[in-house]
Amino acid sequence: MQTPRLHALTAFVATITLLAGCAESTSTTTPTGTGSPSASARVDSTAEPTATPGSSSGHWEPAGSLAFSRLDPRAVVLGDGRVLVVGTSWDGSVETATAELWDPATGAWESTGSLNKPRSAFVAVTLDDGRALVTGGLNGTEQPFSSTYVFDPTAEAWTKVGLLGTARTAPSAAVLPNGRVLVVGGYFHVAYNDTAIRPEIVLAAYHPPAAPPELPLTDLDPNPVGAAMATAELFDPATGTWSPTGPLVYARVGAVAATLSDGRVLVVGSTTGPRGGVTVDPGAFASAEIYDPRTGRFSLTGELPAIDRAAIEAQGAPDANPVPEGAPEMDDIGTLVALKDGGALLIGHSQYWKHQGAIARSFRYDAGSGRWAEIGKTYINVGEPSPVVLIIPGARDLARAAAARLPDGGVIIAESSWNLLTQAAHRYDPATDTWSELPSMPEPGGVGGPALVLADGSVLILVVTPQPDGNAMSSAIRFVPGH
């Protein structure tokens, strides 16, 4: 199956020759997803703190090349300090079940035990005992998985454990303080050529925008791809079994989730599936929920701020294109990072207006008030209908950026270059609400996985680099903070 990042890579390969050697142009339009009512919208009209590239101490190191190019892979740090990478391998459109290990002591990548079948759109987490858990997703023939496997780094082998109560594609996951794993949402994937939907797999509660009073809540038959799920499950590593827990308020697909410092889990947003077409309630896109493990219940918290069209247009050039009317489409929910203060950051929430432009914003969540506020400058690029492009000077395009919290509480953010040739990396300080520039990454390439904080405080990031023959290579880079 094609993921959004595979589409992005295809576009990147097609344009890399054109873009190479060119500076960023204000006339470039980059599609990047759904504005909703909000609680504390803010567009920063002041200049951000200036910093010269490399002003924050630290340096980048090469971390070797993977055996397979992997688009949208899953990567986790194991208990022994090594990094496990598994999932969607792309080598001339061939998906594999292979897995790889990276050893920070040697900087070398080595093949390890493979999964039994290729798997995409799944979740992977590190268990408290240092093993890795993989569950859900799709196989190579687009059948949804309920199977769950645990990787033992000592034996370098996978063991099948209990089945999910429901097969799920593109669910979300987080590890709770008691060591259990929370898996939420996703959808039951139905192949495009399979229109015979059994009633028992219609699992998503759908809230029609204008439901008659006598039908306040109805089940919507999924289209040929599927419908989002509101159900959630818990995995117990001690028994290797799954059990149900309270459902989400909104059915969600591919939401981002993070365990907050108080042990609750924040779940944000939704997509419409790895390649679209999944039925999702419109209220899911800009909303967020909190799961309390003490009660096993979800409750709504603040919505993401709405797009402030007037404030954005006021910062553009005279006679620049206006912000398009209507709600933009979802491109990428963003990267969710839990903070030491109990809140969280959502970096690079990106949306687009087809054939017109794109917008990417970042937000900070305050757990005390349950409200979100925009941080940094809004990135926007509207190239239609006139030649005068609407942009905000100095704004960073953080769509699909990789981000992680450093041991000192700061957050490293590595820009993705799926659409533009960039090597930029930044540091955000939550204590002072300030940004600084990190040394540039060694070379441009699409960020292909999460930013992983290693035992020594350094950060590993996977990078996908297009090749002239239309294929791609995956490698890794490591950021070592200064002291």
Residue pairs with C-beta under 8 A, 6 or more apart in sequence:
1 120
1 121
1 138
1 142
1 274
1 275
2 274
2 275
3 71
3 72
3 88
3 120
3 121
3 274
3 275
4 72
4 274
4 275
4 331
4 332
5 71
5 72
5 400
5 418
5 446
5 448
5 464
6 71
6 72
6 90
8 400
8 418
8 419
8 446
9 71
9 90
9 418
9 446
9 464
9 466
9 472
11 418
11 419
12 417
12 418
12 419
12 446
12 466
13 466
13 467
13 470
13 472
16 421
16 466
19 420
19 421
20 421
22 421
24 420
24 422
26 389
26 391
27 383
27 387
27 389
28 381
28 383
28 389
28 420
29 356
29 357
29 358
29 381
29 382
29 383
29 384
29 389
30 358
30 381
30 397
30 399
30 419
30 420
31 331
31 352
31 354
31 357
31 358
32 331
32 332
32 350
32 351
32 352
32 358
32 359
32 360
32 397
32 399
32 419
33 285
33 328
33 329
33 330
33 331
33 332
33 333
33 349
33 350
33 351
33 352
34 282
34 285
34 286
34 327
34 328
34 329
34 330
34 351
35 286
35 306
35 307
35 327
35 328
35 351
36 283
36 285
36 286
36 287
36 303
36 304
36 306
36 327
37 286
37 303
37 306
38 286
38 302
38 303
38 304
38 305
38 306
38 372
39 302
39 303
39 305
39 371
39 372
40 302
40 305
40 371
40 372
40 373
41 305
41 306
41 307
41 308
41 374
42 305
42 308
42 373
42 374
43 308
43 311
43 312
43 315
43 374
43 377
43 378
44 374
44 375
44 376
44 377
44 378
45 311
45 314
45 315
47 394
48 376
48 377
48 394
48 435
49 434
49 435
49 436
51 435
51 436
51 437
52 437
53 424
53 437
53 439
53 440
54 437
54 438
54 439
54 440
55 436
55 437
56 427
56 436
56 437
56 438
56 439
56 482
57 481
57 482
57 483
58 438
58 439
58 479
58 480
58 481
58 482
59 439
59 479
59 480
59 482
60 439
60 440
60 441
60 442
60 477
60 478
60 479
60 480
61 477
61 478
61 479
61 480
62 107
62 442
62 475
62 476
62 477
62 478
63 102
63 107
63 460
63 475
63 476
63 477
63 478
64 102
64 107
64 108
64 109
64 475
64 476
65 109
65 473
65 474
65 475
65 476
66 85
66 100
66 109
66 462
66 474
66 475
66 476
67 98
67 100
67 109
67 111
68 89
68 90
68 91
68 96
68 98
68 100
68 474
69 89
69 90
69 91
69 464
69 471
69 472
69 473
69 474
70 85
70 87
70 88
70 89
70 90
70 448
70 449
70 462
70 464
70 474
71 88
71 90
71 448
71 464
71 472
72 87
72 88
72 120
72 448
72 449
73 85
73 86
73 87
73 88
73 89
73 448
73 449
73 462
73 474
74 85
74 86
74 87
74 122
74 123
74 124
74 134
74 449
75 83
75 84
75 85
75 86
75 124
75 449
75 450
75 452
75 460
75 462
76 83
76 84
76 124
76 125
76 126
76 132
76 452
77 83
77 126
77 452
77 453
77 454
77 455
78 84
78 101
78 126
78 130
78 131
78 132
78 151
78 153
79 126
79 129
79 130
79 131
79 153
80 130
80 153
80 154
81 103
81 104
81 105
81 454
81 455
82 101
82 102
82 103
82 104
82 153
83 101
83 102
83 104
83 452
83 454
83 460
84 99
84 100
84 101
84 112
84 124
84 132
84 151
84 153
85 99
85 100
85 101
85 102
85 449
85 462
86 98
86 99
86 100
86 115
86 119
86 124
86 134
86 151
87 119
87 120
87 122
87 124
88 95
88 118
88 119
88 120
89 95
89 96
89 98
89 118
90 471
90 472
91 471
92 471
95 118
95 120
95 140
96 114
96 118
97 114
97 115
97 116
97 117
97 118
97 119
98 111
98 114
98 115
99 111
99 112
99 113
99 114
99 115
99 151
100 109
100 110
100 111
100 112
101 109
101 110
101 111
101 112
101 153
101 156
102 108
102 109
102 460
102 476
103 110
104 454
104 455
104 456
104 458
104 460
104 478
109 476
112 156
113 151
113 155
113 156
113 157
113 158
114 158
115 134
115 149
115 158
116 149
116 158
116 160
117 139
117 140
118 139
118 140
119 134
119 137
119 138
119 139
119 145
120 137
120 138
120 274
121 136
121 137
121 138
121 169
121 170
121 254
121 274
122 134
122 135
122 136
122 137
122 138
122 145
122 169
122 171
123 134
123 135
123 136
123 137
123 171
123 172
123 173
123 183
124 132
124 133
124 134
124 173
125 132
125 133
125 173
125 174
125 175
125 181
126 132
126 133
126 175
127 133
127 150
127 175
127 179
127 181
127 237
128 175
128 179
128 237
129 179
129 237
130 153
131 150
131 151
131 152
131 153
131 237
132 150
132 151
132 153
133 148
133 149
133 150
133 151
133 181
133 235
133 237
134 148
134 149
134 150
134 151
134 158
135 145
135 147
135 148
135 149
135 164
135 168
135 171
135 173
135 183
135 235
136 144
136 145
136 146
136 164
136 167
136 168
136 169
136 170
136 171
136 183
136 186
137 144
137 145
137 168
137 169
137 170
138 144
138 145
138 169
138 189
138 274
139 145
142 189
142 191
143 189
143 191
144 167
144 168
144 169
144 188
144 189
145 164
145 167
145 168
145 169
146 163
146 164
146 165
146 166
146 167
146 168
147 160
147 163
147 164
148 160
148 161
148 162
148 163
148 164
148 235
148 242
149 158
149 159
149 160
149 161
150 158
150 159
150 161
150 237
150 240
151 157
151 158
152 158
152 159
161 240
161 241
162 235
162 239
162 240
162 241
162 242
163 242
164 183
164 233
164 242
165 231
165 233
165 242
165 243
165 244
166 188
166 203
166 229
166 231
166 233
167 188
167 189
168 183
168 185
168 186
168 187
168 188
168 229
169 186
169 187
169 188
169 189
169 226
169 273
169 274
170 185
170 186
170 187
170 253
170 254
170 271
170 273
170 274
170 278
171 183
171 184
171 185
171 186
171 229
172 183
172 184
172 185
172 186
172 252
172 254
172 255
172 256
172 257
172 267
173 181
173 182
173 183
173 184
173 257
174 181
174 182
174 257
174 258
174 259
174 265
175 181
175 182
175 259
176 182
176 234
176 259
176 263
176 265
176 293
177 259
177 263
177 293
178 293
179 237
179 238
180 234
180 235
180 236
180 237
180 293
181 234
181 235
181 237
182 232
182 233
182 234
182 245
182 257
182 265
182 291
182 293
183 232
183 233
183 234
183 235
184 231
184 232
184 233
184 248
184 252
184 255
184 257
184 267
184 291
185 228
185 229
185 230
185 231
185 232
185 248
185 251
185 252
185 253
185 254
185 255
185 267
185 270
186 228
186 229
186 253
186 254
187 204
187 222
187 225
187 226
187 227
187 228
187 229
187 253
187 273
187 278
188 201
188 203
188 222
188 226
188 227
188 229
189 225
189 226
189 273
190 197
190 201
190 222
190 224
190 225
190 226
191 224
192 224
192 225
193 224
194 224
195 224
197 221
197 222
201 222
202 219
202 220
202 221
202 222
202 227
203 227
203 229
203 230
203 231
204 219
204 220
204 222
204 227
204 228
204 229
204 230
204 251
204 279
205 217
205 219
205 230
205 247
205 251
206 218
206 219
206 220
206 227
206 228
206 251
206 279
206 281
207 217
207 250
207 281
207 283
208 215
208 218
208 220
209 282
211 217
211 218
220 227
220 279
221 227
222 278
222 279
223 277
223 278
223 279
224 277
225 273
225 276
225 277
225 278
226 273
226 277
226 278
226 279
227 251
227 278
227 279
227 280
228 251
228 252
228 253
228 270
228 278
228 279
228 280
228 281
228 284
229 251
229 252
229 253
230 247
230 248
230 249
230 250
230 251
230 252
231 244
231 247
231 248
232 244
232 245
232 246
232 247
232 248
232 291
232 298
233 242
233 243
233 244
233 245
234 242
234 243
234 244
234 245
235 241
235 242
236 242
236 243
245 291
245 296
246 291
246 295
246 296
246 297
246 298
247 298
248 267
248 289
248 298
249 287
249 289
249 298
249 299
249 300
250 270
250 281
250 283
250 284
250 287
250 289
251 270
251 280
251 281
251 284
252 267
252 269
252 270
252 280
252 284
253 270
253 271
253 272
253 273
253 278
253 280
254 270
254 271
254 273
254 274
254 333
255 267
255 268
255 269
255 270
255 271
255 284
255 333
256 267
256 268
256 269
256 333
256 334
256 335
256 336
256 346
257 265
257 266
257 267
257 268
257 336
258 265
258 266
258 336
258 337
258 338
258 344
259 265
259 338
260 266
260 338
260 342
260 343
260 344
260 367
261 338
261 339
261 340
261 341
261 342
262 342
262 367
263 293
264 290
264 291
264 292
264 293
265 290
265 291
265 293
266 288
266 289
266 290
266 301
266 336
266 338
266 344
266 365
267 288
267 289
267 290
267 291
267 298
268 287
268 288
268 304
268 333
268 334
268 336
268 346
269 284
269 285
269 286
269 287
269 288
269 304
269 330
269 333
269 334
269 349
270 280
270 284
270 285
270 330
270 333
271 278
271 280
271 330
271 333
272 278
272 280
272 330
285 330
286 303
286 304
286 306
287 300
287 303
287 304
288 300
288 301
288 302
288 303
288 304
288 365
288 372
289 298
289 299
289 300
289 301
290 298
290 299
290 300
290 301
290 370
291 297
291 298
292 298
292 299
301 365
301 370
302 365
302 369
302 370
302 371
302 372
303 372
304 346
304 349
304 363
304 372
305 361
305 363
305 372
305 373
305 374
307 323
307 328
307 359
307 361
308 378
309 322
309 323
312 323
312 378
312 380
312 390
312 392
313 320
313 322
313 323
313 390
315 392
315 393
316 390
316 391
316 392
317 388
317 389
317 390
317 391
319 386
319 388
320 382
320 386
320 388
320 389
320 390
320 391
321 356
321 357
321 382
321 383
321 384
321 385
321 386
321 388
321 389
321 390
322 382
322 390
323 359
323 380
323 382
323 390
324 353
324 356
324 357
324 382
326 353
328 351
328 352
328 353
328 358
328 359
329 351
329 352
329 353
329 354
330 351
331 350
331 351
331 352
331 358
331 399
332 348
332 349
332 350
332 399
332 400
333 346
333 349
334 346
334 347
334 348
334 349
334 350
334 362
334 398
335 346
335 347
335 348
335 401
335 402
335 403
335 450
336 344
336 345
336 346
336 347
337 344
337 345
337 346
337 347
337 403
337 404
337 405
337 411
338 344
338 405
339 345
339 405
339 409
339 411
339 430
340 405
340 409
340 430
341 367
341 430
342 367
342 368
343 364
343 365
343 366
343 367
343 430
344 364
344 365
344 367
345 362
345 363
345 364
345 365
345 375
345 403
345 411
345 428
345 430
346 362
346 363
346 364
346 365
346 372
347 362
347 398
347 401
347 403
347 411
347 413
348 360
348 362
348 398
348 399
348 400
348 401
348 403
348 416
349 360
349 361
349 362
349 363
350 358
350 359
350 360
350 361
350 399
350 400
351 358
351 359
351 360
352 358
352 359
353 382
355 384
356 382
356 383
356 384
356 385
357 380
357 381
357 382
357 383
357 384
357 390
358 379
358 380
358 381
358 399
359 378
359 379
359 380
359 381
360 378
360 379
360 380
360 397
360 398
360 399
361 374
361 378
361 379
362 374
362 375
362 376
362 398
363 372
363 373
363 374
363 375
364 372
364 373
364 374
364 375
364 430
365 371
365 372
366 372
366 373
375 428
375 433
376 395
376 396
376 398
376 428
376 435
377 392
377 394
377 395
377 396
378 392
378 395
379 392
379 395
379 396
379 397
379 398
379 399
380 390
380 391
380 392
380 395
381 389
381 390
381 391
381 397
382 389
382 390
383 389
396 415
396 424
396 426
397 415
397 419
397 420
397 422
398 413
398 415
399 416
399 418
399 419
400 416
400 418
400 446
400 447
401 413
401 414
401 415
401 416
401 447
402 413
402 414
402 416
402 447
402 449
402 450
402 451
402 461
403 411
403 412
403 413
403 414
403 451
404 411
404 412
404 450
404 451
404 452
404 453
404 459
405 411
405 453
406 412
406 427
406 453
406 457
406 459
406 481
407 453
407 457
408 481
409 429
409 430
409 431
410 427
410 428
410 429
410 430
411 427
411 428
411 429
411 430
412 425
412 426
412 427
412 438
412 451
412 459
412 479
413 425
413 426
413 427
413 428
414 425
414 441
414 447
414 451
414 461
414 479
415 422
415 423
415 424
415 425
415 426
415 447
416 422
416 446
416 447
417 423
417 444
417 445
417 446
417 447
418 446
418 447
421 444
422 444
423 440
423 441
423 442
423 443
423 444
424 437
424 440
424 441
425 437
425 438
425 439
425 440
425 441
425 479
426 435
426 436
426 437
426 438
427 435
427 436
427 437
427 438
428 434
428 435
429 435
429 436
438 479
441 463
441 477
442 477
443 463
443 465
444 465
445 463
445 464
445 465
445 475
446 463
446 464
446 465
446 466
447 461
447 462
447 463
447 464
448 462
448 463
448 464
448 474
449 461
449 462
450 462
451 459
451 460
451 461
452 459
452 460
452 461
453 459
454 460
454 478
457 481
458 478
458 479
458 480
458 481
459 478
459 479
460 476
460 477
460 478
461 476
461 477
461 478
461 479
462 474
462 475
462 476
463 474
463 475
463 476
463 477
464 472
464 473
464 474
465 472
465 473
465 474
465 475
466 472
467 473
